[in-house]
Amino acid sequence: MNELKHLAIIMDGNGRWAKSRGLIRTDGHAKGANVIESLCEFCIENGVKTLTLYAFSTENWSRPKVEVEFLMRLLERFLREKVELFVKNDIKFHTIGELGRFSEQIQSVARALKERTKSCQKLNLVLALNYGGRDEIVRAARRVVEAGVELSEASVAAALDTAEFGDVDLLVRTGGDVRVSNFLLWQISYAQMAFTRTLFPDFTKEELGRIASEFFTAHRRFGGL
């Protein structure tokens, strides 16, 4: 059976979930944030070491100002409210992407959560914030060149935001769209991919379990036979 060490999820469909219920888009984002706890539970129960979630892309800044402002408040509240939950469940918090564009308040809360959970070991929870896959690869290549190291696959991989977590084994996208949207482009080179029409607020760990079951028995050839 395949070992699922690194699971990545594109959390799509929050806005459509809200619209289908006559709610505003921000209600969908708030509902979606509550799903993350159950995904962490699944990972811990099934020995998944790293869960990487696409929380806010470099392109998301172009959304309506009121929605972006709500997402910033939601992010800050999430980081503040989950501290004890993460510590209790031995979840270590990480971020990838460029946090410099966020407010100092959000950056400070993120740093505090990283510090508070730095000794946790059961699960790495990685939020991709102000993140884009192409941007990450460019930044990694720049680090390699500036360090005077020979440019190679190995040196670039070691300079990626996700270097300590390795490549993705399984990528899941909710919401029905079949694309990767500039997410972990380097790391998903040989990942299994699963696309579900379920909107993220309705995504359950039971459905994730069914997807994972297919992954466990898939024939992963990695370019071979």
C-alpha positions in Angstrom: 0.0 0.0 0.0 1.1 3.5 -0.7 2.2 5.7 2.3 0.4 9.0 2.6 2.9 11.3 4.2 2.0 14.7 2.6 -1.6 15.6 1.8 -2.4 18.9 0.1 -5.9 20.3 -0.3 -7.2 23.2 -2.5 -10.2 24.4 -0.4 -12.6 25.5 -3.2 -16.3 26.3 -3.2 -16.9 28.4 -0.1 -18.5 31.3 -2.0 -20.7 29.0 -4.1 -21.8 27.1 -1.0 -23.0 30.3 0.5 -24.7 31.6 -2.7 -26.6 28.3 -3.0 -28.1 28.9 0.4 -29.0 32.6 -0.1 -26.1 33.7 2.1 -23.2 36.1 1.4 -19.8 34.7 0.3 -18.2 35.5 3.6 -20.6 33.1 5.3 -19.1 30.3 3.2 -15.6 31.2 4.2 -16.5 31.1 7.8 -18.2 27.7 7.4 -15.2 26.4 5.5 -12.8 27.4 8.2 -14.6 25.0 10.6 -13.9 22.0 8.3 -10.1 22.3 8.9 -10.3 20.7 12.3 -11.9 17.5 11.0 -9.2 17.3 8.3 -6.5 17.5 11.0 -8.3 14.7 12.9 -8.3 12.5 9.8 -4.6 13.1 9.3 -3.7 12.3 12.8 -5.9 9.2 12.8 -4.3 7.9 9.6 -0.6 8.8 10.2 -0.4 11.6 7.7 2.6 13.7 8.7 1.9 16.9 6.7 -1.3 18.6 5.7 -0.9 21.7 3.4 -3.9 23.8 2.7 -4.3 26.5 0.1 -5.6 29.3 2.2 -4.9 32.5 0.3 -3.2 32.8 -3.0 -1.2 35.7 -4.5 -4.1 36.2 -6.9 -6.8 36.4 -4.1 -5.8 40.0 -3.4 -7.8 40.9 -6.5 -11.1 39.9 -4.9 -13.5 42.6 -3.7 -12.1 44.6 -0.9 -14.8 43.7 1.6 -14.2 40.0 1.0 -10.4 40.3 1.4 -10.9 42.3 4.6 -13.2 39.6 5.9 -10.7 36.9 5.0 -8.0 38.8 6.9 -10.2 38.9 10.0 -11.1 35.3 9.7 -7.5 34.3 9.3 -6.5 36.2 12.4 -9.4 34.8 14.4 -8.4 31.2 13.3 -4.8 31.7 14.3 -5.8 33.0 17.7 -8.6 30.5 18.5 -6.8 27.3 17.5 -3.8 27.7 19.8 -4.9 25.3 22.5 -6.5 22.9 20.1 -3.2 22.6 18.2 -1.2 22.1 21.4 -3.7 19.5 22.7 -3.6 17.5 19.5 0.2 17.9 19.0 -0.2 19.9 15.7 2.8 22.0 14.6 1.8 25.2 12.7 3.7 26.4 9.6 3.2 28.8 6.7 4.4 29.0 3.2 4.3 32.0 0.9 5.2 35.7 1.5 3.7 36.9 4.7 5.1 40.3 4.4 2.0 41.6 2.6 -0.2 40.8 5.6 -0.7 43.3 8.5 1.9 43.2 11.2 -0.9 42.1 13.5 -1.5 38.9 11.5 2.2 38.3 11.1 2.6 38.6 14.9 -0.2 36.2 15.6 1.2 33.7 13.1 4.7 33.9 14.7 3.2 33.4 18.1 1.3 30.3 17.0 4.5 28.9 15.4 6.4 29.5 18.6 3.7 28.0 20.8 3.5 24.8 18.7 7.1 24.3 17.7 7.5 21.2 19.9 4.4 19.5 18.5 5.1 16.4 16.5 2.0 14.5 15.3 1.0 16.7 12.4 2.5 19.6 10.4 -0.3 21.9 9.5 0.9 24.2 6.7 -1.2 27.2 5.5 -0.3 28.6 2.1 -0.7 32.3 2.6 -0.1 34.9 -0.1 1.2 31.9 -2.0 1.8 31.1 -5.7 3.6 28.1 -7.0 5.5 30.0 -9.8 6.5 32.7 -7.3 7.8 30.1 -4.9 9.9 28.5 -7.6 11.4 31.8 -8.7 12.2 32.7 -5.1 13.8 29.3 -4.6 16.0 29.7 -7.7 17.0 33.2 -6.6 18.1 31.8 -3.2 20.2 29.2 -4.9 21.9 31.7 -7.2 22.5 34.2 -4.4 24.0 31.4 -2.3 26.5 30.6 -5.1 25.2 27.0 -5.3 25.0 25.1 -8.6 21.5 25.3 -10.0 20.0 21.8 -10.0 16.7 20.0 -9.2 18.2 19.1 -5.8 19.3 22.6 -4.9 16.0 24.2 -6.0 14.0 21.6 -4.0 16.1 22.3 -0.9 15.3 26.1 -1.3 11.5 25.7 -1.6 9.2 26.9 1.1 8.2 23.3 1.7 11.7 21.8 1.7 11.3 20.1 5.1 8.0 18.5 4.1 9.0 16.9 0.8 6.8 16.3 -2.3 3.1 15.9 -2.1 1.7 12.4 -2.3 -2.0 13.2 -2.7 -3.6 16.5 -4.0 -7.3 17.0 -3.4 -9.4 19.8 -4.8 -13.0 20.4 -3.7 -15.6 22.4 -5.6 -15.7 20.7 -8.9 -13.0 22.5 -10.9 -10.3 20.3 -12.4 -7.1 22.4 -12.2 -4.3 23.1 -9.8 -4.4 26.9 -9.7 -0.7 27.6 -9.3 -0.5 25.5 -6.1 2.6 23.5 -5.2 3.6 23.2 -8.9 7.0 21.7 -8.1 5.8 19.4 -5.3 2.9 17.8 -7.1 5.0 16.5 -10.1 4.2 12.9 -9.2 1.3 13.4 -6.9 -1.9 11.4 -7.2 -4.8 13.9 -7.8 -8.4 13.7 -6.8 -11.1 16.2 -7.7 -14.5 16.2 -6.0 -17.6 18.3 -6.8 -18.3 18.6 -3.1 -18.0 22.3 -2.0 -15.5 22.7 0.7 -17.9 23.5 3.6 -19.6 20.2 3.0 -16.3 18.2 2.7 -16.0 15.6 5.4 -13.3 13.4 6.7 -15.4 10.4 5.6 -15.2 11.6 2.0 -11.5 12.3 2.4 -11.2 8.7 3.7 -12.8 7.3 0.6 -10.4 9.4 -1.6 -7.4 8.2 0.5 -8.5 4.6 0.2 -8.1 4.9 -3.6 -4.7 6.5 -3.1 -3.5 3.7 -0.9 -4.0 1.1 -3.6 -3.1 3.2 -6.7 -0.2 2.0 -8.9 2.3 4.9 -8.6 4.9 4.5 -11.4 6.9 7.7 -11.0 7.7 7.6 -14.7 8.5 3.9 -14.7 6.4 0.8 -15.5 
